Amino acid sequence: MGLTYFYRDLSTLKLVVDKTIQHYNDSGSINIWDAGCSRGAEPYTLAIILREKLGKTAFGNVKIHATDLDPTGEFESIISNGIYPAEEIQRVPVDIQKKYFEDQGSTYLICDEIKESITFKRHNLLTLKPIKTGFNLVLCKNVLLHFNASQRRDVLTMFHESLLDKGLFAIEQTQSIPSLLAHLFMKITAQTQIFQKK
Ligand SMILES: C[S@@+](CC[C@H](N)C(=O)[O-])C[C@H]1O[C@@H](n2cnc3c(N)ncnc32)[C@H](O)[C@@H]1O
């Protein structure tokens, strides 16, 4: 199981949410693919940031499609139950904990509004078949490092195909777009690896 916790790399997630909201521009649903979402901390963090920025009504248009190889077959029930141990949410500010989580003692339960924005599907990125197309944002953090250079190029090309025109793509700081694929993505932020589909 990958290392994961709520509010990991918060500055990148906040920035990518800001850029996605600018790109979305009130045109229907905001469709996000969180590829390699592990146990759900990352898609739930994204959902909370989006709910805080958009408010209740516009947040109703957010659909986060979370996927993972899910080697143990446990992620679907963890994510749909939305119950996490206190250690995984310790970086979440107390006011946000109070707003979106029910304190159950040693565990915390995420509220229905946030849970309903997320669907989980078991999916192997190396099949090179996107779960669907038309995404405003694809996020794939701390996953590509598991692949060789050729697999990385193939998976990045699949992400490009899954995005809407000018859709956004984000990876972790230590990854980059290989030069062979420079024609597919344009970097749009200086300090983070956030790209726009060319
Ligand atoms: C370190 S976790 C990253 C979790 C989250 N994205 C983050 O950055 O906090 C890496 C995840 O990649 C998933 N993964 C590895 N190979 C994969 C593949 N071929 N297809 C889909 N997911 C994969 C693992 O199951 C694991 O949950």
The ligand as an ORCA input file, in Angstrom:
! r2SCAN-3c Opt
* xyz 0 1
  C       2.354      6.241     -3.349
  S       0.722      5.867     -3.846
  C       0.183      7.466     -4.403
  C      -1.077      7.900     -3.740
  C      -1.463      9.340     -4.042
  N      -1.568      9.582     -5.461
  C      -0.491     10.302     -3.391
  O       0.343     10.884     -4.096
  O      -0.571     10.478     -2.163
  C       0.956      5.007     -5.375
  C      -0.307      4.286     -5.854
  O      -0.118      3.884     -7.221
  C      -0.840      2.696     -7.412
  N      -0.380      2.009     -8.634
  C       0.821      1.429     -8.856
  N       0.837      0.875    -10.090
  C      -0.370      1.125    -10.664
  C      -0.967      0.796    -11.913
  N      -0.319      0.082    -12.838
  N      -2.236      1.213    -12.152
  C      -2.903      1.928    -11.217
  N      -2.405      2.261    -10.010
  C      -1.149      1.867     -9.730
  C      -0.547      1.904     -6.131
  O      -1.506      0.879     -5.930
  C      -0.592      3.013     -5.063
  O      -1.861      3.096     -4.452
*
